[in-house]
Amino acid sequence: MTVHDVARALPGIGELRDHCRALALLDAVLSPEWDSRYYSFDSRWSETEDMASMRDGQGDEYAIVFSPAGAYVRGFDHESVMSPYGPLADGEPWPGVLDEVPEVFRPYVDEPAFSDENDVPVVTACLWRETTDTAWRAGTIDFPDEGDGEPDGSDHLFELLVDRSAEAYREWAADYYETPVDLDAVRHVMALRPLTNELVAALNPDIGLAELADDIAEIGYPTA
């Protein structure tokens, strides 16, 4: 899988935003300590922008900026052969990954939070969708032969954005957090239904709804 396969599999901007909110809320319940979370969502990234993010703690990450113009997705697989730091690159993003990003999203290409200390964009996969687009888009890329079928890391970076089922999240979370995960509770959150103490306890009996107040506000998760 490459970023082009991801572009064909992603839903519309609004549905993706809601799914990212659900992932972040589920992680907030299963991992009360923010530093240990995989998925997060900041509905207050700026006055007009939300940002969904993933960090696996091993160097792989993505960021999705939702703005009035649409959505911009940046992914980075630190072991990808297309990494700016890899042996096939020249200290710059792989040709084609960022070249066709529309002007309205160019500020995110140069965003310091998405670049290293030398102002090099930290990216191996990028896609975007303007509000007027009918599909997600990605650049014209000559992918290297190396990479075992996923040269840009898209397969594992975006796996829970491509497969948005509750079953997929439960399987992933049970493995990652090494705990059983209640499928009905996952379905409840993925539908963005209001939370209850009983629902939270079904996922993590060690915390209650009150402890999630700050996370709920940051994520922008719907309340009753």
C-alpha positions in Angstrom: 0.0 0.0 0.0 1.1 3.5 -0.8 -0.3 6.9 -0.2 -2.3 6.6 -3.5 -4.1 3.6 -2.1 -4.8 5.5 1.1 -6.2 8.4 -1.0 -8.7 6.0 -2.6 -9.8 4.5 0.8 -10.3 7.6 2.9 -13.8 9.0 3.5 -14.9 12.6 3.2 -13.3 15.3 5.3 -16.1 15.5 7.9 -16.2 11.7 8.4 -12.5 11.5 8.7 -12.5 14.3 11.3 -15.1 12.5 13.4 -13.3 9.2 13.1 -10.1 10.9 14.4 -12.0 12.4 17.3 -13.2 8.9 18.2 -9.7 7.4 18.0 -8.4 10.1 20.3 -11.2 9.7 22.8 -10.8 5.9 22.9 -7.0 6.4 23.6 -7.7 8.9 26.3 -9.9 6.4 28.1 -7.5 3.5 27.6 -4.4 5.5 28.4 -5.0 8.3 30.9 -1.3 9.3 30.7 -1.1 11.5 27.6 2.6 10.6 26.9 1.6 6.9 26.4 -1.2 7.6 23.9 -1.0 6.7 20.2 -3.8 8.9 18.9 -4.7 12.5 19.9 -6.9 15.3 18.6 -6.6 19.0 19.3 -9.8 20.9 18.4 -8.0 24.1 19.4 -4.8 23.9 17.4 -5.7 27.4 16.1 -8.7 29.5 16.0 -9.7 28.0 12.7 -7.9 24.6 12.6 -8.1 21.2 14.2 -5.3 18.7 14.2 -5.4 14.9 14.6 -2.1 13.2 15.2 -0.5 9.8 15.7 2.8 9.0 17.4 3.9 5.4 18.0 6.8 6.3 20.3 9.2 4.7 17.9 9.6 7.6 15.5 6.6 7.1 13.2 3.9 9.7 13.2 1.2 11.5 11.2 -0.6 14.8 11.5 -3.9 15.8 9.9 -4.8 19.5 9.8 -8.5 20.2 9.2 -9.0 23.8 8.1 -11.6 25.9 6.3 -9.7 25.1 3.1 -10.0 21.3 3.6 -7.6 18.8 5.1 -3.8 18.2 4.8 -2.3 14.9 5.8 1.4 14.4 6.6 2.9 11.0 7.5 6.4 9.9 8.4 7.8 6.4 8.7 11.3 6.7 10.2 12.3 3.3 8.6 10.9 4.1 5.1 13.4 4.1 2.2 11.8 7.4 1.2 12.7 9.1 4.5 14.8 12.3 4.0 17.3 10.7 6.3 17.5 7.4 4.3 20.3 6.2 2.1 18.3 6.8 -1.1 17.3 10.4 -0.3 19.5 13.5 -0.4 18.5 15.1 2.9 15.2 16.3 1.4 11.7 14.9 1.0 11.3 12.3 -1.6 10.7 13.8 -5.1 7.0 14.2 -5.8 5.8 13.8 -2.2 5.3 17.5 -1.6 5.8 19.0 -5.1 2.1 19.2 -6.0 0.7 20.4 -2.7 -1.8 23.2 -3.5 -0.8 26.7 -2.5 -3.6 26.8 0.2 -1.8 24.0 2.0 1.8 25.2 1.5 2.0 26.7 5.0 1.7 23.2 6.4 4.6 22.0 4.2 6.8 24.5 6.0 5.2 24.3 9.4 7.9 24.1 12.1 6.0 21.5 14.0 6.3 19.2 10.9 9.9 20.0 10.2 13.3 19.1 11.8 15.8 21.5 13.2 17.2 22.2 9.7 13.7 23.1 8.4 13.5 19.9 6.4 9.9 18.6 6.2 9.7 15.3 8.1 7.5 13.4 5.7 7.4 10.2 3.7 3.7 10.3 2.7 1.4 13.3 2.0 -2.1 13.7 0.7 -4.7 16.5 0.8 -8.3 17.4 -0.1 -9.7 20.8 -0.6 -13.3 21.4 0.3 -14.2 21.6 -3.4 -12.4 18.3 -4.3 -14.4 15.1 -4.9 -11.5 12.9 -3.8 -8.3 12.9 -1.9 -5.1 13.7 -3.9 -1.4 12.9 -3.6 1.6 13.8 -5.7 3.0 12.0 -8.7 5.7 9.8 -7.2 8.2 7.4 -8.6 8.3 5.0 -5.8 11.5 3.1 -5.1 11.5 -0.7 -5.6 12.7 -1.2 -2.0 10.2 -1.2 0.8 8.4 -4.5 0.7 5.3 -3.1 -1.0 4.9 -0.1 1.3 7.9 2.2 0.5 6.3 5.3 2.1 5.0 3.5 5.3 1.4 4.2 4.5 0.2 0.7 5.3 0.9 0.9 9.0 0.8 4.7 9.4 -2.8 5.0 8.2 -4.2 1.5 9.0 -7.0 2.6 11.3 -7.9 5.4 8.9 -8.3 3.0 6.0 -10.1 0.3 8.1 -12.4 2.4 10.3 -14.3 -0.5 11.8 -14.7 -0.9 15.6 -13.3 -4.5 15.2 -10.1 -3.2 13.7 -9.6 -0.7 16.6 -10.4 -3.3 19.2 -7.9 -5.7 17.7 -5.2 -3.0 17.5 -5.9 -1.6 21.0 -6.0 -5.0 22.7 -2.5 -5.7 21.3 -1.1 -2.2 21.9 -2.4 -1.6 25.4 -2.3 -5.3 26.3 -5.8 -5.3 27.7 -9.3 -6.6 26.7 -11.3 -4.0 24.9 -15.1 -3.9 24.9 -16.4 -3.9 21.3 -19.8 -2.4 22.1 -18.1 0.5 23.9 -15.8 1.1 20.9 -18.9 1.2 18.7 -20.5 3.7 21.0 -17.5 6.0 20.9 -17.1 5.7 17.1 -20.7 6.8 16.7 -19.8 9.9 18.8 -22.5 9.2 21.2 -22.4 11.0 24.6 -20.3 9.3 27.2 -21.5 7.9 30.5 -19.6 6.6 33.5 -20.8 3.1 32.7 -19.5 3.4 29.1 -16.1 4.7 30.3 -15.9 1.9 33.0 -16.5 -0.7 30.3 -13.3 0.4 28.6 -11.3 1.3 31.7 -12.7 0.7 35.2 -9.8 2.8 36.7 -11.1 6.2 35.5 -14.4 8.0 35.4 -16.1 10.6 33.3 -14.9 13.5 35.4 -11.3 12.6 34.8 -11.9 12.9 31.1 -13.3 16.4 31.1 -10.2 18.1 29.8 -9.7 15.5 27.1 -13.3 15.7 26.0 -13.0 19.5 25.7 -9.6 19.3 23.8 -10.9 16.7 21.4 -14.2 18.4 20.9 -16.1 15.2 21.6 -19.8 15.7 21.6 -21.5 15.9 25.0 -25.2 15.4 26.0 
